[in-house]
Amino acid sequence: MPAVRSAWLVAVVVAVLSTCGRTDLVKYEVLPPAPVDAGRDAGGDGGRDAGSDGGFDAGVVDAGTKPCLEGRFTLAPATPVVVLVLDKSGSMNEALPGAVSKWTALRTSLRATLPSVDRTMELGLLLYPVSPMQACSSFVRPNPEPALGQVATILMTLDGTTPAGGTPTADALQAAVNSLQGRRTGSTARALVLATDGVPNCNYALDPRTCFCVMAPCTAAECVDDDRSVDRVSAAADAGIPTYVIGIEAPGAVFTQALDRMAVAGGRPLPGAKRYYSATSATELSQAFSSIRDQVARCTFLTSSVPNATGSIRVEANGVVIPFDPSGQSGWSWTDRPNGELVFRGASCTQVMGQALRLEALVACGAP
């Protein structure tokens, strides 16, 4: 990362922190590079990146590209396949206004929002990091893997979890995407929901002398790992797997650029200045999860015909055209065009959820 980041950070003077993953800024001093197995992660892999930056799992099942057939086609509701990627770093023990911890607020919000989709949404859970002894490591697979009827298991797992450790967001995202790569079928809509209270870290390849750091003293493990995390969600979105980003934060959090960048790269940003779902209470977390749940579960559809490169498509609700909006703020946009997967956003999503509409796609095929 450019050295200018650390120079800017040193000019900011706030309290020194003792837990990982916060969005507060701190003044820090640079320490000499430490061995990989030193620092906060004394566990099995020493905090190394268990994945590869070179892409996702090879040899995955793929539904291929749907054909271009001219005519009018009824849009079919997609079966959502979603992995919840949840930050359980040590700072999730911190209190939100009202003395409720971030972790308790997260559990409360999921208990309120998940049961209604237990039999209609395939849900999986990936918590990170692994443990206090592997504080910079992520699990390599969700547990449980996405399936129907998993809500009780997920809630029980959350109730039995105590937050601790760092914030290896990039590795957790990679593991979640790997699990979804083999779930691409002609009837599914895949997505990640990332809920975190701070910036990514735990990348031992970064240089503490030049990186942007949010912990004191600065080591490679505490360097902000935003670029790699943004690359991961961007690659996932390109593969047809969008990421919804929820920031669990105390009022007045000042370092939120990484969350904004991930939200934009993930393909599901909010309109306005703040691009991620910001939550400072259990109520706001429930609202965020409800909004995301409804977009994935009730506003994502599939067409059985996809226009070719020179063709066209018009989406209608009861004969009225719904505009195409590639920005994803309103109207409809593609999630996975080769698979015929599209999503309604904003007022169009509300309209689709609130009424029994005849949703159709009028497809024309151009010259090959």
N, C-alpha and C positions, 0 to 999 in steps of 0.2 A: 504494500500500500504506500501511497505517496507520503513523504516525510512531513508534508504540510499539515497532515491531520494531527500528528502528535504535537506540533508546534502550537496549533490552535487549542488543543486540549489543555496544555500546560497553563494557558492563560486563564482557565476557569478554576476557581477555588471553591470547593465544597467539601463536605465531610468525607473522610476516608471510610470505605465500606468494608464489611466483613463477610458478605455473602455474594453469590454469583448471580448474574443474569439480570441486573437492574437497568433501568433506563436513566438513572442519575449519572451525572458526570463527576469525575474526581480529578484532583491533581495527583500526579504520580511521578515516581522516579524510575529511571530505566535500570534494570539489573542486568548483569552479564547473562548471555544465553545459558540456560540450564540443560542438563541431560534430559532426554525425552521421558525417562521414568521418574524424574523429579517433579516437584510442584505438588499441586493439589490431587492429581490423579495417581494413586499408588497401585491401581488395579492392573488387570490382566494385560491389556494392550497398551498401557502407558499413555492413553489418550490419543493414539494415532488414528488417522482417518481409516476406518475399517472398509470404506467403500473405495470406488475409483471415480475420478473426475471425468473419466473418458466415456461415460454413458451408463445405460441401465443393463439389466440382465440380458444376456444373449439367448436366442432360441425360444422366445416367448410366443405364446399363442396369439394370433392376430386375426381379427375378423375380416381383414382385407378392406377393399373399397367397394361401396355399394354402387350398382350400375346406374347409368343415366337412362331413365325411361320417361318418355314424354307423357304428360297427363296430369290428372289431379289425384293427390294422394292424401289420405287421412293421417294426421300426425298421431303417433302412438306414444303414450307415457313411457318414459325410460325407467328401468329398474336401477335405482341409485346404488352404487358401491362406493362406500366412503371409509377412509381411514382417519380417525381422530389422532392427530399428532400433538400430544400434550406435554408441556414443559413441567417437570417436577424438580427443578433446580432448587437450591436452598432458599433463594429469595421468595419462593412461593409460600413460605411460612410467614412472611411479613403481613401486617394488618392493612386492610383497606379501611376507609372511613366507617366507623361503627364497630371497630375492633374485631371484625371478621377477617380471617386470613384469606389471602388470595386463593389458596388451595381449597379452603372450605367453600368459598364463593363459587369456584369452578365446579366442585362436586354438586353443590346445591342447584346450580343452573342446569347441569346435565340431567340431574334427577327430575327436573321440571320439564325438560324439552325432549328427551329421547324416547320415553315410553310410547308416545303416539306414533312413532315410526318403527316400532320393534318388528312388526310383521311385514313392512313394506320397504324398508331400507336395509341393505346389507352393510353392517357396521363392523369395523375393526378398530383396535386400539393400539397405539404405539406410544408408550411413555418414555421419556428420556430425562436424565441419563440413566444408566443401568442401576447404579447403587452408589453409596458413599465411597466405597472402595474402588469403584470404576466411574469416577465422577465426571470424566470427559469421554465416556463411551456410550454409544447408542446400541440398543437391541438391533439385530439384523432383520427381524421379522415382526410384524404386529402380533400381539397376543391379547385377545383372540384375533384370528384372521377374520376378514369381513365375511359375514353371513347373516341371515335373518335370525331373529330371536336371541341376539347377543346382548341386549340392553342390561339384563340382570347381571350377567357376568362382568360387563364393563363397570357398572356401578359398584359391584362388590369389590372389584380390583381397585378402584379409586378409593373406596373406604378403607382398604387395607394398606394404602401407600402413604409413606411419610416423605415429603420432599427433602432432597439433599443433593449437593453436587453442583456441577457446572451446567453449561447450556450448549451442548453439541447439536445445534439445530440442523446444520447442513447434513450431518450423518444420519440424523433421524429422518429428515425429508427423503434422503436417498433410499433408505430402507423402506419407507412407506411407499414410495413410487415403485420400487422393485416389486413389491407385493401386488401392485395394481396392474403392472404391465401385462401379466398373464390373464387379466380379467376383462379384456376388451372383446366384447361380443356385439352382435347386431342389435341387442336389446338393452344394453347397460349404459349407464352414465357414471363415469368415475370422477372422484374428487377427493382432495385433501382438505381437512380443516385444521389449521395450525393455531393453537392457543398458547401464547407465551407471554411472560411478564418482562422480558428484556431482550437485549441484543444477543446475537449468536457469539459464542467464543469456542474455545477448545480446539483450535487449529495450531498444532505445534510447528507447522511449516512457516508461520508468520514470524517476523522479526520484531521483538519488543522495542528495538531502538528507533523504529520508523513507523510502527503501526499505530492505530487509534485504539486507545486502551480505556476501559471503564473500571478497572480495579487497581488498587495500590497494595503492594508494589507491582509494577508491570512485568509479567512474564509472557512467553508466547501463548500460554493457555488463556490468558486474560485479554489478548488482542481481539478486537472486534472482527468476527469472521463474516462480515456482511456480504462481500463480493461473492464468495463461494456459495453462500446460502441463496443469494439472488439468482445465481447461475443455475442452482438446482431447481428452483421453482419455475424459472424460465424454460428450462429444458423439459420439465414435466408438462407445462402448458403447451409447448410445441408438440408434445406427444398426445395431446388431448386430455390431459389431467390437470384441471385448474386447481388453484390453491386459494382458499379463503383464509385471511389472516385476522386473528383477534389479538389485540394487545391488552393484557391485564395489567393495569398500571395505577399507581397512586396519582391523585390530582397533581398537576403541575410537572409531570414527567417531561424532561427536556431533551432526551436523546431518543427520538422516534423515527429518524430517517431510515434506519434499516427496516423497520416495520412497513413504512410507506413504500420503500423500494420492493420489498417482497410482495406486497399486495398488488402493486402494478405489474410486476413480472409474472405473478401467478394468474393474471387474467381476470381477476374478480375484485378490482378496486372499487371503493365507494367514490361517488362524485364529490367534488369540493376539495378543500385544502388538505384534510386528513383522509388518506386513502384506505386505511385499514379500519376494522371495527374496534373502536376504543371502549373499554369497559372499566369503570372504577368501582363497581359494586356488583353484587350477585344479581340484582335486577337488570342492570345493563348487560351483564353477561348472558342472562336468559334471553333478553331481547336480541342480542347478536346471534346466539345459537338458533333462535326461532326463525329469524330472517334467513339465515343460511340454510337451515333445514328445509324451509318452504321453497327456496329457490332450487335446491337440488331435488327435493322429493316431489314438488308439485309444479315446477315451472320448466322442467327439462323434458324434451320430447325427441322423437326420432322420426325421420322420413325414410321410406323405403326406396326413394329415388333421389340421387344427388346429381345436380347439374355438372356437366363436364366443363372444361376450361373456357369454352366459348358459349356455354348455355346460360340459362337464367332460372331463377326461382322467385316465386312470390308467395308469401305466407299470409293467410287470411284467417280471421276469426268471424264466423257467421257471415262470410262474404266480404268483410271489411278488411282492407289491407293493413297489416301490422308492419311498420317500417323496419328495414334492416339498419341496425346501428352497430357498426364494428367497434365502437368505443365501449360497448357493454353497459351503458348507462340507462338506456331505455330501449323499447322495441325488442327485436330479437337479434341474436348473433350466434355464429357457429361456436360450438365447443370442440367438436371433432368432425370436421366436414366430411372426410372420406367415409366416416361411419354414419353420416346423416344425423348427427347429434347437434341439437340447437337448444338454446335457453332463452327464455323471456326474462327481461330485467325491468326494474322500476315499475312504472304504472302498468306496463303490459303484463308483468308477472302478477300484480295485484288483480288485474282484470281476468287473467286466466284462472287464478285460484278462486275468485269470487263468483264465477258464473259457469253454467254448463254450456260451453261454447263448442261449435263445430270448427275444429282447427284443421286446416288443410294447407297443403303446399302444391302450387301449380308450377310444374317443372317443364322447361323447354330445353332440348339438347341442341347445341350448335354443331358446326362442322367439326369432325374429329381433328 
